C-alpha cells in the first residue's frame, strides 16, 4: 500500500513535465503561429504592458495586433502591475490546452520562445516571425488572469 502511494505521488509530480511537452522548449513540432525570430531581422517593435485594475480586470495594452505574414516582431513586454503575469503567443486551441494545464499546475515553469512570465516591475521580450496567415492568441495563463480579460488577438495577413 505504501509503495502504491509513493508511486502515485511520483507520477503526479512528474505529470506537469510530461503533459507540458517538457516545457523547456516543448514545442518541437512546427507551430502554426510561426517561429522564433532573429532580432536583426525584426521590422517592428511593439511595446506591451501587463497590469491589473482596481476592479479586478487583467489587461494587456495593447491587446490586439495586426502583422504581416513573414514579418518578424520584437514584443517588448513590461509588467507594470502588482502580480506576476505571462505573455503567451499561440493558436487559440493550444492556448486553451495550456490554460487548463496551468489551472492544475500554476507554478509550472516555462522556457518556450513564445512565452514569458514576468514578476512585477520586470521587462522582457519575445522575438517572433509570423510564417502563416490567421488569427492567433496572446494570453496570460496565470490561473484566473485569462478569465479576467488578459488576452487578445494577433491577426496575420499577407500584404
The 8 nearest C-alpha neighbors of each residue, nearest first, counted from 0:
[[1, 3, 2, 4, 5, 6, 7, 8],
 [0, 2, 4, 3, 5, 6, 7, 8],
 [3, 1, 5, 0, 4, 6, 7, 8],
 [4, 2, 6, 0, 1, 5, 7, 8],
 [5, 3, 7, 1, 6, 2, 8, 0],
 [4, 6, 8, 2, 7, 3, 9, 1],
 [7, 5, 3, 9, 8, 4, 2, 10],
 [6, 8, 4, 10, 5, 9, 3, 11],
 [9, 7, 5, 11, 6, 10, 4, 12],
 [10, 8, 6, 12, 11, 7, 5, 13],
 [9, 11, 13, 7, 8, 12, 14, 6],
 [12, 10, 8, 14, 9, 13, 7, 15],
 [11, 13, 9, 14, 10, 8, 15, 16],
 [14, 12, 10, 11, 15, 16, 9, 17],
 [13, 15, 17, 11, 16, 12, 18, 10],
 [16, 14, 18, 17, 19, 13, 12, 104],
 [15, 17, 21, 19, 14, 18, 13, 20],
 [18, 16, 14, 20, 19, 15, 21, 13],
 [17, 19, 15, 20, 16, 14, 21, 100],
 [20, 18, 16, 22, 21, 17, 15, 25],
 [19, 21, 25, 22, 17, 18, 16, 26],
 [22, 20, 16, 25, 19, 23, 17, 24],
 [23, 21, 25, 19, 20, 24, 109, 110],
 [22, 24, 110, 21, 25, 111, 109, 20],
 [23, 25, 111, 22, 26, 110, 21, 27],
 [26, 24, 20, 22, 21, 23, 27, 19],
 [25, 27, 24, 28, 20, 30, 29, 111],
 [26, 28, 25, 29, 24, 30, 20, 21],
 [27, 29, 26, 30, 25, 31, 34, 24],
 [30, 28, 31, 27, 26, 34, 33, 32],
 [29, 31, 32, 33, 28, 34, 26, 89],
 [30, 32, 33, 131, 29, 90, 130, 89],
 [33, 31, 30, 89, 129, 90, 131, 135],
 [34, 32, 129, 130, 31, 30, 128, 131],
 [33, 35, 128, 127, 36, 30, 129, 32],
 [36, 34, 127, 128, 126, 112, 37, 33],
 [37, 35, 127, 128, 126, 71, 34, 38],
 [36, 38, 40, 39, 126, 41, 35, 71],
 [37, 39, 41, 40, 126, 36, 73, 71],
 [38, 40, 37, 41, 42, 36, 71, 126],
 [41, 39, 38, 37, 71, 42, 36, 72],
 [42, 40, 71, 38, 72, 39, 43, 73],
 [41, 43, 71, 72, 40, 70, 44, 73],
 [44, 42, 72, 41, 73, 45, 71, 70],
 [45, 43, 73, 72, 74, 46, 75, 42],
 [44, 46, 74, 75, 73, 47, 43, 72],
 [47, 45, 75, 74, 76, 44, 48, 77],
 [46, 48, 76, 60, 75, 61, 45, 77],
 [49, 47, 77, 60, 59, 76, 78, 79],
 [50, 48, 78, 59, 58, 79, 77, 80],
 [51, 49, 80, 58, 79, 57, 78, 48],
 [50, 52, 57, 56, 80, 58, 55, 53],
 [53, 51, 56, 54, 55, 57, 50, 58],
 [52, 54, 55, 51, 56, 57, 50, 80],
 [53, 55, 52, 56, 51, 57, 147, 58],
 [56, 54, 52, 53, 51, 57, 147, 144],
 [55, 57, 147, 52, 51, 54, 148, 58],
 [56, 58, 51, 149, 147, 148, 144, 50],
 [59, 57, 149, 50, 49, 51, 148, 60],
 [58, 60, 49, 62, 61, 48, 149, 47],
 [61, 59, 62, 48, 47, 58, 49, 46],
 [60, 62, 59, 63, 47, 48, 64, 46],
 [61, 63, 151, 59, 60, 150, 152, 64],
 [64, 62, 152, 151, 153, 61, 65, 154],
 [63, 65, 153, 154, 152, 66, 62, 61],
 [66, 64, 154, 153, 155, 63, 67, 156],
 [67, 65, 155, 154, 64, 156, 68, 70],
 [66, 68, 156, 155, 70, 157, 158, 69],
 [67, 69, 157, 156, 129, 70, 130, 155],
 [68, 70, 130, 129, 67, 128, 71, 131],
 [69, 71, 67, 68, 128, 129, 72, 42],
 [72, 70, 128, 41, 127, 42, 36, 40],
 [73, 71, 43, 41, 127, 126, 44, 74],
 [72, 74, 126, 44, 125, 75, 45, 43],
 [73, 75, 45, 125, 124, 44, 46, 76],
 [76, 74, 124, 46, 47, 45, 123, 73],
 [75, 77, 47, 123, 122, 124, 48, 74],
 [78, 76, 122, 48, 121, 79, 49, 47],
 [77, 79, 49, 119, 120, 80, 121, 48],
 [80, 78, 50, 120, 49, 77, 119, 48],
 [81, 79, 50, 78, 119, 82, 51, 49],
 [80, 82, 119, 79, 83, 50, 51, 120],
 [83, 81, 119, 80, 84, 118, 50, 51],
 [84, 82, 118, 117, 119, 116, 81, 85],
 [85, 83, 117, 116, 139, 82, 141, 118],
 [86, 84, 116, 139, 115, 87, 117, 140],
 [85, 87, 139, 115, 114, 138, 137, 116],
 [86, 88, 114, 138, 137, 113, 85, 139],
 [87, 89, 137, 113, 136, 114, 86, 138],
 [90, 88, 136, 32, 135, 94, 93, 91],
 [91, 89, 135, 93, 92, 136, 94, 32],
 [90, 92, 94, 93, 136, 135, 95, 89],
 [91, 93, 95, 94, 90, 96, 89, 97],
 [94, 92, 96, 90, 95, 91, 97, 89],
 [95, 93, 91, 97, 92, 96, 98, 89],
 [94, 96, 98, 92, 97, 93, 91, 99],
 [97, 95, 93, 99, 98, 94, 92, 100],
 [96, 98, 100, 94, 95, 99, 101, 93],
 [99, 97, 95, 101, 140, 100, 96, 94],
 [100, 98, 102, 96, 97, 101, 95, 103],
 [101, 99, 97, 103, 102, 98, 104, 96],
 [102, 100, 105, 104, 98, 103, 99, 97],
 [101, 103, 99, 142, 100, 105, 104, 98],
 [102, 104, 100, 101, 105, 99, 15, 142],
 [103, 105, 101, 107, 106, 102, 100, 15],
 [106, 104, 101, 107, 102, 103, 142, 141],
 [105, 107, 104, 108, 101, 141, 103, 102],
 [108, 106, 105, 104, 109, 101, 15, 22],
 [109, 107, 106, 110, 22, 23, 116, 105],
 [110, 108, 22, 111, 23, 107, 114, 115],
 [109, 111, 23, 24, 22, 112, 108, 114],
 [110, 112, 24, 113, 114, 109, 23, 22],
 [111, 113, 114, 35, 110, 125, 24, 115],
 [114, 112, 88, 111, 87, 125, 115, 35],
 [115, 113, 87, 111, 86, 112, 88, 116],
 [114, 116, 86, 85, 117, 87, 113, 109],
 [117, 115, 85, 84, 86, 118, 114, 83],
 [118, 116, 84, 121, 83, 78, 85, 115],
 [117, 119, 83, 121, 120, 82, 84, 78],
 [120, 118, 81, 78, 121, 80, 82, 83],
 [119, 121, 78, 79, 118, 122, 77, 80],
 [122, 120, 118, 117, 119, 78, 77, 123],
 [123, 121, 77, 76, 78, 117, 120, 124],
 [124, 122, 76, 75, 77, 121, 125, 115],
 [125, 123, 75, 74, 76, 126, 73, 122],
 [124, 126, 74, 73, 127, 113, 112, 75],
 [127, 125, 73, 36, 72, 35, 74, 38],
 [126, 128, 36, 35, 72, 71, 34, 125],
 [129, 127, 71, 36, 34, 70, 33, 35],
 [128, 130, 33, 69, 68, 70, 131, 32],
 [129, 131, 33, 69, 68, 128, 32, 132],
 [132, 130, 68, 129, 33, 32, 133, 31],
 [133, 131, 155, 156, 68, 157, 130, 134],
 [134, 132, 155, 154, 135, 131, 156, 32],
 [133, 135, 154, 153, 155, 152, 136, 132],
 [134, 136, 90, 153, 152, 89, 91, 133],
 [137, 135, 152, 91, 89, 151, 88, 90],
 [136, 138, 88, 151, 87, 150, 152, 86],
 [137, 139, 150, 87, 86, 149, 140, 136],
 [138, 140, 85, 86, 145, 149, 141, 144],
 [139, 141, 98, 142, 145, 138, 144, 85],
 [140, 142, 144, 139, 143, 84, 105, 101],
 [143, 141, 102, 144, 140, 101, 105, 145],
 [144, 142, 146, 145, 147, 141, 140, 102],
 [143, 145, 147, 146, 149, 141, 142, 57],
 [146, 144, 149, 147, 148, 139, 143, 150],
 [145, 147, 143, 144, 148, 149, 142, 57],
 [148, 146, 144, 56, 145, 57, 149, 143],
 [147, 149, 145, 57, 146, 150, 56, 58],
 [150, 148, 145, 58, 57, 144, 139, 138],
 [151, 149, 138, 137, 148, 145, 139, 62],
 [150, 152, 62, 63, 137, 136, 138, 153],
 [153, 151, 136, 63, 135, 137, 154, 64],
 [152, 154, 64, 135, 134, 65, 63, 136],
 [155, 153, 134, 65, 133, 64, 152, 66],
 [154, 156, 132, 66, 133, 67, 68, 65],
 [157, 155, 132, 67, 68, 158, 154, 66],
 [156, 158, 68, 67, 132, 155, 69, 131],
 [157, 67, 156, 68, 66, 155, 69, 70]]
